[in-house]
Structure formats: C-alpha cells, structure tokens
C-alpha cells in the first residue's frame, strides 16, 4: 500500500472502516504538518478533522 494513503485521504469523508484498514496496512504513518486550510474549513467531517480531534 502507498505509504501516503492516509495523507491523500485527508479531504475524504471520514469512514471508520477505511480508517482502520489504512492503520492496519502500515505500522507507521509519517504525516506532514502542511495541509490545505480548506480541508479543515470544510463542513464535512473528514479524516483530517478526525486526526486532529
């Protein structure tokens, strides 16, 4: 699996099943602190919001 899949999922709607699949697919996830502010400003609950809460 691409090691950046979690990063690429930031703007997607949060889904617990997908989230667990991503976490189980790799023992480590290096995430950058840089992300588009629009993703956080979105009204939709997404992967980035889940990680930051």
C-alpha positions, 0 to 999 in steps of 0.5 A, spaced: 500 500 500 502 507 498 505 509 504 501 516 503 494 513 503 492 516 509 495 523 507 491 523 500 485 521 504 485 527 508 479 531 504 475 524 504 469 523 508 471 520 514 469 512 514 471 508 520 472 502 516 477 505 511 480 508 517 482 502 520 484 498 514 489 504 512 492 503 520 492 496 519 496 496 512 502 500 515 505 500 522 507 507 521 504 513 518 509 519 517 504 525 516 506 532 514 504 538 518 502 542 511 495 541 509 490 545 505 486 550 510 480 548 506 480 541 508 479 543 515 474 549 513 470 544 510 463 542 513 464 535 512 467 531 517 473 528 514 479 524 516 483 530 517 478 533 522 478 526 525 486 526 526 486 532 529 480 531 534 
